[in-house]
């Protein structure tokens, strides 16, 4: 997921810098908060900041992870999460305003390990990093891909490893098997997403006059609707999100997912992480240790399996694992 997301603007304090971001499907800044714990946790891990990427070691106690939480968050009694909601299955929003999903459940489990409340707040994607820089929120949990460019500003606690997949109409009437089959066709995409670069690269290899047309729309929901309406042949999006959409949209009757056999975790797999400002590296290390706790005791895998994305689990907690 990148699992989610794509191109967005990164606004550094006092300056604006363009950088890759992950897909977004919402534009509101209104807050939706919750603090109910998701599950218990038993064992934890200590982390080292001496090298990047660093990993958390198994075998410590939950108390060790909680002890690593910086005092400023213990005093506040809360960690504020910024998330662009909804983006199923990472963020789900029920009609009554209840939030769930991989990121939400994981945030609550991390909060229980660390011994503080975790509020989960709706934040527009194009202002999600500035919301940390302004002090409005403490971390980002919104399916944000870990990239070397983003690591100039953020530390990432990696918790998901997935790539992109093609969402096509049910029955795959055009027989699409991969990006190469999109030559001469139209692909619907959310505006400014990272997938557009992949499509353009594939289009450059198409025969002359058979380039791929990219239909850019405000949200991925709009892109999916374009595929369903026959205005586009496919939507390239995070594999986990594609799988969820295929399973749930129209009770599974609208779409199916085209998987590349050579890329079981999706096209161009990339790590997804919890984003923390560089200045708050101590918080990132506490989250790293808490995540390892959840991996060790099985809670982490249970959360991913609950939303049918267990195949994208990371084997161990890692800090700043981007390679590109």
QUISUL-V877708 format. One record per residue. N is the residue number from 1. RES is the residue in one letter. SS is DSSP state (hx for helix, st for strand, lp for the rest). PSI is psi in degrees with one decimal (999 if undefined). D_LAST is the distance of its C-alpha to the last C-alpha in whole Angstrom. Layout:
# QUISUL-V877708
n->[N	N]
res->[RES	RES]
ss->[SS	SS]
psi->[PSI	PSI]
d_last->[D_LAST	D_LAST]
This chain:
# QUISUL-V877708
n->[1	2	3	4	5	6	7	8	9	10	11	12	13	14	15	16	17	18	19	20	21	22	23	24	25	26	27	28	29	30	31	32	33	34	35	36	37	38	39	40	41	42	43	44	45	46	47	48	49	50	51	52	53	54	55	56	57	58	59	60	61	62	63	64	65	66	67	68	69	70	71	72	73	74	75	76	77	78	79	80	81	82	83	84	85	86	87	88	89	90	91	92	93	94	95	96	97	98	99	100	101	102	103	104	105	106	107	108	109	110	111	112	113	114	115	116	117	118	119	120	121	122	123	124	125	126	127	128	129	130	131	132	133	134	135	136	137	138	139	140	141	142	143	144	145	146	147	148	149	150	151	152	153	154	155	156	157	158	159	160	161	162	163	164	165	166	167	168	169	170	171	172	173	174	175	176	177	178	179	180	181	182	183	184	185	186	187	188	189	190	191	192	193	194	195	196	197	198	199	200	201	202	203	204	205	206	207	208	209	210	211	212	213	214	215	216	217	218	219	220	221	222	223	224	225	226	227	228	229	230	231	232	233	234	235	236	237	238	239	240	241	242	243	244	245	246	247	248	249	250	251	252	253	254	255	256	257	258	259	260	261	262	263	264	265	266	267	268	269	270	271	272	273	274	275	276	277	278	279	280	281	282	283	284	285	286	287	288	289	290	291	292	293	294	295	296	297	298	299	300	301	302	303	304	305	306	307	308	309	310	311	312	313	314	315	316	317	318	319	320	321	322	323	324]
res->[X	X	X	X	X	X	X	X	X	X	X	X	X	X	X	X	X	X	X	X	X	X	X	X	X	X	X	X	X	X	X	X	X	X	X	X	X	X	X	X	X	X	X	X	X	X	X	X	X	X	X	X	X	X	X	X	X	X	X	X	X	X	X	X	X	X	X	X	X	X	X	X	X	X	X	X	X	X	X	X	X	X	X	X	X	X	X	X	X	X	X	X	X	X	X	X	X	X	X	X	X	X	X	X	X	X	X	X	X	X	X	X	X	X	X	X	X	X	X	X	X	X	X	X	X	X	X	X	X	X	X	X	X	X	X	X	X	X	X	X	X	X	X	X	X	X	X	X	X	X	X	X	X	X	X	X	X	X	X	X	X	X	X	X	X	X	X	X	X	X	X	X	X	X	X	X	X	X	X	X	X	X	X	X	X	X	X	X	X	X	X	X	X	X	X	X	X	X	X	X	X	X	X	X	X	X	X	X	X	X	X	X	X	X	X	X	X	X	X	X	X	X	X	X	X	X	X	X	X	X	X	X	X	X	X	X	X	X	X	X	X	X	X	X	X	X	X	X	X	X	X	X	X	X	X	X	X	X	X	X	X	X	X	X	X	X	X	X	X	X	X	X	X	X	X	X	X	X	X	X	X	X	X	X	X	X	X	X	X	X	X	X	X	X	X	X	X	X	X	X	X	X	X	X	X	X	X	X	X	X	X	X	X	X	X	X	X	X	X	X	X	X	X	X]
ss->[lp	lp	lp	lp	lp	lp	st	st	st	st	st	st	lp	lp	st	st	st	st	st	st	lp	lp	lp	lp	lp	lp	lp	lp	lp	lp	lp	lp	lp	lp	lp	lp	lp	lp	lp	lp	lp	lp	st	st	lp	lp	st	lp	lp	lp	lp	lp	lp	st	st	st	lp	lp	lp	st	st	hx	hx	hx	hx	hx	hx	hx	lp	lp	hx	hx	hx	hx	hx	hx	lp	st	st	st	st	st	st	lp	lp	lp	st	lp	lp	lp	st	st	st	lp	lp	lp	lp	lp	st	st	lp	hx	hx	hx	hx	hx	hx	hx	hx	hx	hx	hx	hx	hx	lp	lp	st	st	st	st	st	st	lp	lp	hx	hx	hx	hx	hx	hx	hx	hx	hx	lp	lp	lp	lp	lp	st	st	lp	lp	lp	lp	st	lp	lp	lp	lp	hx	hx	hx	lp	st	st	st	st	st	st	st	st	st	st	st	st	st	st	st	st	lp	lp	lp	lp	lp	lp	lp	lp	lp	hx	hx	hx	hx	lp	lp	lp	st	st	st	st	st	lp	lp	lp	lp	hx	hx	hx	hx	hx	hx	hx	hx	hx	hx	lp	lp	lp	lp	lp	lp	lp	lp	st	st	st	st	st	lp	lp	hx	hx	hx	hx	hx	hx	hx	hx	hx	lp	lp	lp	lp	lp	st	st	st	st	st	hx	hx	hx	hx	hx	hx	hx	hx	hx	hx	hx	hx	hx	hx	lp	lp	st	st	st	st	lp	lp	lp	lp	lp	lp	lp	lp	st	st	st	st	st	st	st	st	st	st	st	hx	hx	hx	hx	hx	hx	hx	hx	hx	hx	hx	hx	hx	hx	hx	hx	hx	hx	hx	hx	lp	hx	hx	hx	hx	hx	hx	hx	hx	lp	lp	lp	hx	hx	hx	lp	lp	lp	lp	lp	st	st	lp	lp	lp	lp	lp]
psi->[177.1	137.7	-59.2	149.3	-177.5	-124.8	127.7	171.7	139.5	119.9	107.9	157.3	120.1	-0.8	163.7	131.5	137.8	139.1	158.4	138.5	-179.6	165.7	147.6	150.8	18.4	156.6	9.4	149.3	-1.0	152.3	139.2	109.9	149.9	154.2	12.3	129.2	145.2	-37.0	170.9	161.1	149.4	-63.3	158.0	-172.8	152.6	151.0	154.6	140.3	12.1	-23.6	155.0	136.8	147.3	155.1	158.4	137.7	143.8	161.1	-10.2	-178.5	165.5	-33.9	-33.6	-44.7	-44.8	-35.7	-25.5	-17.2	125.7	146.3	-31.5	-30.9	-31.2	-41.2	-41.1	-30.7	17.9	146.1	126.3	119.8	134.5	132.6	136.9	103.4	137.5	162.0	75.7	142.8	8.3	-43.1	121.6	141.6	113.5	165.7	-29.1	6.3	-1.6	133.0	140.4	-165.4	173.4	-52.3	-42.2	-51.0	-40.7	-38.8	-40.4	-37.6	-39.4	-41.1	-36.5	-40.1	-43.0	-12.0	23.9	158.3	146.1	117.0	140.1	109.9	134.3	128.8	131.1	140.2	-39.3	-7.3	17.1	-38.9	-44.5	-27.0	-28.6	-43.3	-28.8	-8.8	3.7	-39.6	166.2	-37.5	164.6	126.3	94.0	38.8	34.2	126.3	140.0	118.5	157.6	-35.6	-44.7	-29.9	-9.1	-23.1	-34.3	149.8	145.0	126.5	103.5	129.7	6.4	143.3	100.3	163.8	-152.1	155.5	161.2	127.3	121.0	165.9	150.6	133.5	-9.3	61.3	-22.9	2.5	36.9	130.4	-12.9	-176.2	-34.0	-26.1	-2.5	-4.6	132.1	1.9	172.9	134.2	132.3	133.8	149.6	143.2	132.7	24.5	157.8	-27.4	-25.5	-37.4	-38.6	-40.5	-40.9	-38.8	-41.1	-38.3	-33.2	-20.9	-0.2	155.1	151.8	132.3	-3.8	28.2	158.1	130.3	130.5	117.8	106.1	130.8	162.0	-37.7	164.5	-28.5	-39.7	-39.9	-42.3	-39.3	-33.9	-39.3	-45.4	-36.0	-2.3	10.6	-12.1	153.9	-24.6	165.6	120.3	117.8	176.3	134.8	-42.4	-38.6	-39.5	-44.3	-43.1	-43.1	-42.0	-33.7	-30.0	-32.0	123.1	33.5	36.0	9.4	-4.6	-41.7	166.2	163.6	134.4	116.0	140.2	116.2	-27.8	-11.4	78.0	-24.7	8.0	166.0	131.8	59.9	143.5	146.7	143.6	144.8	166.6	122.7	128.2	135.7	145.6	-37.1	-17.6	37.6	-31.8	-34.7	-40.9	-40.2	-36.3	-42.0	-37.2	-46.5	-40.7	-39.0	-42.0	-34.9	-48.9	-32.1	-45.4	-39.4	2.4	-8.4	-42.1	-50.1	-35.5	-40.2	-46.7	-42.1	-34.1	-36.3	15.4	39.2	25.2	-24.3	-14.8	16.5	148.0	144.6	-26.5	152.7	138.1	145.9	125.3	63.6	10.5	145.0	-8.0	999]
d_last->[15	14	15	16	15	14	15	17	18	17	21	21	24	26	24	21	18	16	13	11	13	14	18	21	24	27	28	30	30	33	33	33	33	34	35	36	35	33	34	35	33	34	32	29	27	26	23	22	21	21	17	14	13	17	18	22	25	27	31	31	34	33	35	32	29	32	33	29	29	30	34	33	32	35	37	36	36	33	29	28	26	24	24	24	27	27	24	26	25	23	26	29	32	35	38	40	37	36	32	30	27	25	23	27	28	26	26	30	30	27	30	33	31	31	34	34	34	31	31	29	29	28	26	25	22	22	23	22	20	23	25	23	24	27	28	29	27	25	22	20	20	20	17	14	11	9	6	5	8	10	10	12	15	15	15	14	16	14	17	16	14	14	14	16	19	22	25	28	32	34	35	32	35	33	32	28	26	23	21	23	26	25	27	30	29	28	25	25	22	22	22	19	16	13	15	17	14	14	18	18	16	19	22	21	22	25	29	30	32	30	27	25	26	24	27	25	27	27	26	24	28	29	27	28	32	31	30	33	36	35	33	30	29	26	24	20	19	17	19	21	22	23	25	27	28	29	31	33	33	37	37	35	37	34	31	30	26	25	23	21	23	20	18	20	17	16	15	11	11	9	10	13	14	17	16	19	19	18	22	23	21	24	24	21	22	25	23	21	24	26	23	24	28	27	25	28	31	30	30	26	26	29	28	25	28	30	28	27	24	24	22	19	20	18	20	20	19	16	15	11	9	6	4	0]
